[in-house]
Amino acid sequence: MLADHPWVAPLSSAYPNIGPHARAFDAALQRLMDAPGLVGATRTGAHLAVRQFLHGCGGAGRRTPESDFCLALDVLIAGIEAKATP
């Protein structure tokens, strides 16, 4: 969506969405952070990294190729998993 509407990305930081859909997304992301055993600052960092990654892939006004997106997502997930407590 951000690739199709690049003007939205700057607005999302200037006017953060605290509506029900944004809150539902945040709650779902929090549940995902529970799965790998992330705690404290590591959990906060992983949460922020995922949010920024998802917004950043479309915010440059161009669509990120799916193969690049998947590779970057794999790297992000590997980093988060490396920080998880066993």
Backbone as ProteinMPNN parsed JSONL, in Angstrom:
{"seq_chain_A": "MLADHPWVAPLSSAYPNIGPHARAFDAALQRLMDAPGLVGATRTGAHLAVRQFLHGCGGAGRRTPESDFCLALDVLIAGIEAKATP", "coords_chain_A": {"N_chain_A": [[0.814, -1.174, 0.0], [1.947, 1.249, 0.787], [3.804, 1.641, -1.216], [2.201, 2.179, -3.388], [1.018, 4.499, -2.552], [2.9, 6.775, -1.788], [2.865, 9.175, -0.368], [1.7, 8.669, 2.046], [3.499, 7.612, 3.929], [5.183, 9.713, 5.178], [3.12, 11.001, 6.537], [2.303, 9.093, 8.362], [4.228, 9.141, 10.34], [4.118, 11.754, 11.21], [1.485, 12.004, 12.028], [0.573, 9.805, 14.0], [-1.243, 6.755, 13.813], [-3.7, 5.846, 15.932], [-5.906, 4.385, 15.911], [-8.438, 1.73, 15.831], [-7.555, -0.306, 14.034], [-4.794, 0.043, 13.855], [-4.149, -0.387, 16.505], [-4.945, -3.049, 16.755], [-3.143, -4.269, 14.987], [-0.759, -3.71, 16.363], [-1.222, -5.15, 18.728], [-1.31, -7.764, 17.7], [1.315, -7.966, 16.775], [2.655, -7.772, 19.208], [1.876, -10.203, 20.357], [3.211, -11.944, 18.648], [5.805, -11.369, 19.388], [5.929, -12.618, 21.804], [6.271, -15.295, 21.237], [9.038, -16.074, 20.481], [10.333, -15.785, 22.926], [11.263, -13.255, 23.676], [12.486, -10.606, 25.687], [12.355, -7.592, 27.67], [14.518, -4.958, 26.645], [15.316, -6.169, 24.28], [12.979, -7.265, 23.254], [11.503, -4.906, 22.845], [13.155, -3.672, 20.934], [13.003, -5.55, 18.83], [10.3, -5.408, 18.206], [10.094, -2.727, 17.333], [11.871, -2.866, 15.155], [10.542, -4.62, 13.375], [8.164, -3.167, 12.867], [9.235, -0.807, 11.681], [10.532, -1.94, 9.507], [8.402, -2.996, 7.991], [6.995, -0.646, 7.346], [9.01, 0.765, 6.058], [9.649, -0.622, 3.709], [7.875, 0.091, 1.745], [7.795, 2.78, 1.831], [9.506, 4.373, 0.334], [8.481, 5.181, -2.022], [8.516, 3.394, -4.048], [7.909, 0.077, -5.17], [9.141, -2.615, -3.378], [10.986, -5.284, -4.696], [9.674, -8.598, -4.546], [11.443, -10.743, -4.003], [13.639, -9.414, -2.854], [12.397, -8.295, -0.63], [11.655, -10.646, 0.777], [14.18, -11.8, 1.315], [15.327, -9.787, 2.933], [13.493, -9.843, 5.033], [13.955, -12.444, 6.004], [16.56, -12.085, 6.999], [16.065, -10.205, 9.018], [14.369, -11.705, 10.707], [16.132, -13.783, 11.432], [17.988, -12.34, 12.917], [16.382, -11.486, 15.065], [15.69, -13.975, 16.141], [18.215, -14.812, 16.958], [18.635, -13.195, 19.132], [16.766, -14.069, 20.939], [15.832, -15.578, 24.034], [16.679, -18.842, 25.084]], "CA_chain_A": [[0.0, 0.0, 0.0], [2.808, 2.424, 0.851], [4.427, 1.837, -2.522], [1.189, 2.776, -4.258], [0.637, 5.805, -1.998], [4.089, 7.183, -1.034], [2.588, 10.335, 0.47], [1.193, 8.222, 3.339], [4.588, 7.321, 4.872], [5.496, 10.848, 6.053], [1.975, 11.298, 7.39], [2.189, 8.115, 9.441], [5.085, 9.541, 11.453], [3.653, 13.045, 11.706], [0.173, 11.796, 12.645], [0.476, 8.362, 14.251], [-2.584, 6.187, 13.844], [-3.989, 5.121, 17.169], [-7.237, 3.831, 15.731], [-8.608, 0.314, 16.162], [-6.764, -1.205, 13.187], [-3.403, 0.179, 14.285], [-4.033, -1.043, 17.808], [-5.043, -4.495, 16.522], [-1.864, -4.671, 14.418], [0.22, -3.661, 17.439], [-1.503, -6.276, 19.624], [-0.867, -8.984, 17.012], [2.774, -7.964, 16.784], [3.06, -8.086, 20.585], [1.706, -11.656, 20.538], [4.31, -12.584, 17.929], [7.03, -11.167, 20.163], [5.897, -13.583, 22.904], [6.645, -16.631, 20.764], [10.45, -16.459, 20.568], [10.895, -15.576, 24.254], [11.95, -11.967, 23.747], [12.186, -9.866, 26.914], [12.988, -6.307, 27.91], [14.948, -4.11, 25.538], [15.368, -6.979, 23.057], [11.595, -7.33, 22.762], [11.173, -3.577, 22.34], [13.921, -3.479, 19.701], [12.455, -6.413, 17.785], [9.005, -4.826, 17.853], [10.372, -1.538, 16.544], [12.501, -3.273, 13.894], [9.515, -5.17, 12.485], [7.288, -2.058, 12.439], [9.97, 0.057, 10.771], [10.785, -2.722, 8.295], [7.176, -3.065, 7.2], [6.715, 0.695, 6.816], [10.115, 1.216, 5.202], [9.724, -1.313, 2.419], [7.034, 0.756, 0.757], [7.802, 4.208, 2.047], [10.418, 5.099, -0.557], [7.778, 5.543, -3.24], [8.651, 2.339, -5.055], [7.606, -1.241, -4.639], [10.304, -3.475, -3.185], [10.787, -6.6, -5.327], [9.323, -9.619, -3.559], [12.621, -11.519, -3.6], [14.412, -8.57, -1.941], [11.623, -8.213, 0.607], [11.752, -11.937, 1.47], [15.541, -11.938, 1.822], [15.479, -8.851, 4.05], [12.687, -10.357, 6.135], [14.693, -13.582, 6.556], [17.678, -11.545, 7.785], [15.477, -9.607, 10.213], [13.904, -12.795, 11.577], [17.317, -14.461, 11.968], [18.54, -11.478, 13.959], [15.492, -11.548, 16.215], [15.834, -15.307, 16.735], [19.528, -14.877, 17.609], [18.533, -12.458, 20.389], [15.766, -14.695, 21.809], [16.346, -16.434, 25.104], [16.232, -20.234, 24.872]], "C_chain_A": [[0.871, 1.256, 0.0], [3.509, 2.688, -0.473], [3.464, 2.507, -3.492], [0.805, 4.189, -3.823], [1.796, 6.358, -1.161], [3.869, 8.391, -0.124], [2.102, 9.944, 1.862], [2.321, 8.063, 4.368], [4.95, 8.522, 5.74], [4.341, 11.203, 6.99], [1.889, 10.343, 8.578], [3.122, 8.44, 10.599], [4.644, 10.869, 12.046], [2.336, 12.919, 12.47], [-0.019, 10.307, 12.918], [-0.97, 7.905, 14.394], [-2.759, 5.419, 15.148], [-5.397, 4.544, 17.119], [-7.274, 2.34, 15.976], [-7.766, -0.628, 15.301], [-5.291, -1.152, 13.562], [-3.185, -0.514, 15.621], [-4.112, -2.56, 17.661], [-3.741, -5.028, 15.932], [-0.803, -4.731, 15.516], [0.029, -4.82, 18.403], [-1.057, -7.598, 18.999], [0.65, -9.083, 17.006], [3.306, -8.276, 18.181], [2.936, -9.589, 20.856], [2.821, -12.416, 19.827], [5.626, -12.464, 18.684], [7.084, -12.104, 21.364], [6.491, -14.921, 22.48], [8.127, -16.952, 20.915], [11.079, -16.225, 21.934], [11.681, -14.285, 24.372], [11.527, -11.233, 25.017], [12.894, -8.514, 26.904], [13.312, -5.516, 26.656], [15.019, -4.882, 24.224], [13.987, -7.079, 22.435], [11.191, -5.994, 22.153], [11.881, -3.316, 21.013], [13.382, -4.307, 18.552], [11.122, -5.861, 17.289], [9.204, -3.61, 16.941], [10.965, -1.897, 15.179], [11.472, -3.794, 12.899], [8.599, -4.058, 11.971], [7.984, -1.179, 11.405], [10.246, -0.653, 9.444], [9.556, -2.72, 7.402], [6.816, -1.712, 6.601], [7.772, 1.119, 5.812], [10.15, 0.573, 3.833], [8.865, -0.663, 1.345], [7.134, 2.263, 0.82], [8.68, 5.006, 1.111], [9.756, 5.478, -1.874], [7.942, 4.524, -4.357], [8.349, 1.011, -4.383], [8.896, -2.057, -4.549], [10.038, -4.808, -3.877], [10.566, -7.677, -4.258], [10.529, -10.416, -3.1], [13.499, -10.721, -2.634], [13.714, -8.463, -0.587], [11.789, -9.493, 1.421], [13.141, -12.145, 2.062], [15.755, -11.035, 3.029], [14.683, -9.322, 5.265], [13.361, -11.554, 6.797], [15.843, -13.115, 7.446], [17.155, -10.95, 9.095], [15.041, -10.689, 11.196], [15.078, -13.53, 12.2], [17.948, -13.642, 13.09], [17.7, -11.516, 15.229], [15.638, -12.896, 16.92], [17.16, -15.445, 17.471], [19.504, -14.188, 18.969], [17.571, -13.103, 21.384], [16.439, -15.546, 22.855], [15.82, -17.846, 24.912], [15.24, -20.699, 25.915]], "O_chain_A": [[0.57, 2.219, -0.705], [3.779, 3.84, -0.813], [3.877, 3.314, -4.325], [0.323, 4.983, -4.631], [1.686, 6.407, 0.065], [4.641, 8.593, 0.814], [2.088, 10.778, 2.767], [2.122, 8.348, 5.549], [5.02, 8.368, 6.959], [4.568, 11.656, 8.112], [1.458, 10.729, 9.665], [2.841, 8.056, 11.735], [4.78, 11.089, 13.249], [2.102, 13.64, 13.44], [-0.698, 9.619, 12.155], [-1.799, 8.576, 15.009], [-2.041, 4.457, 15.417], [-6.001, 4.254, 18.152], [-6.248, 1.74, 16.297], [-7.306, -1.656, 15.798], [-4.614, -2.181, 13.586], [-2.155, -1.153, 15.838], [-3.414, -3.283, 18.372], [-3.278, -6.102, 16.316], [-0.037, -5.691, 15.59], [1.007, -5.416, 18.854], [-0.493, -8.452, 19.684], [1.206, -10.163, 17.208], [4.31, -8.977, 18.315], [3.797, -10.176, 21.512], [3.321, -13.416, 20.343], [6.465, -13.363, 18.623], [8.165, -12.362, 21.893], [7.138, -15.599, 23.278], [8.457, -18.017, 21.437], [12.279, -16.453, 22.085], [12.671, -14.231, 25.102], [10.351, -11.237, 25.379], [13.898, -8.325, 26.218], [12.504, -5.414, 25.733], [14.803, -4.302, 23.16], [13.846, -6.986, 21.215], [10.606, -5.952, 21.07], [11.274, -2.799, 20.074], [13.308, -3.826, 17.421], [10.855, -5.853, 16.088], [8.554, -3.49, 15.902], [10.601, -1.3, 14.166], [11.52, -3.454, 11.717], [8.292, -4.007, 10.78], [7.399, -0.844, 10.375], [10.198, -0.031, 8.382], [9.654, -2.474, 6.199], [6.373, -1.646, 5.454], [7.454, 1.768, 4.815], [10.643, 1.181, 2.883], [9.113, -0.855, 0.154], [6.609, 2.955, -0.052], [8.595, 6.234, 1.104], [10.409, 6.04, -2.753], [7.543, 4.777, -5.493], [8.517, 0.856, -3.173], [9.643, -2.171, -5.521], [8.982, -5.406, -3.673], [11.199, -7.658, -3.203], [10.634, -10.738, -1.917], [14.048, -11.291, -1.691], [14.353, -8.531, 0.462], [12.036, -9.432, 2.625], [13.267, -12.616, 3.192], [16.305, -11.472, 4.04], [15.152, -9.21, 6.398], [13.344, -11.67, 8.022], [16.074, -13.677, 8.516], [17.738, -11.169, 10.157], [15.318, -10.59, 12.391], [15.029, -13.872, 13.381], [18.389, -14.196, 14.097], [18.237, -11.57, 16.335], [15.701, -12.955, 18.148], [17.23, -16.121, 18.498], [20.267, -14.555, 19.862], [17.559, -12.727, 22.556], [17.478, -16.159, 22.609], [14.641, -18.033, 24.61], [14.78, -21.839, 25.865]]}, "name": "protein", "num_of_chains": 1, "seq": "MLADHPWVAPLSSAYPNIGPHARAFDAALQRLMDAPGLVGATRTGAHLAVRQFLHGCGGAGRRTPESDFCLALDVLIAGIEAKATP"}
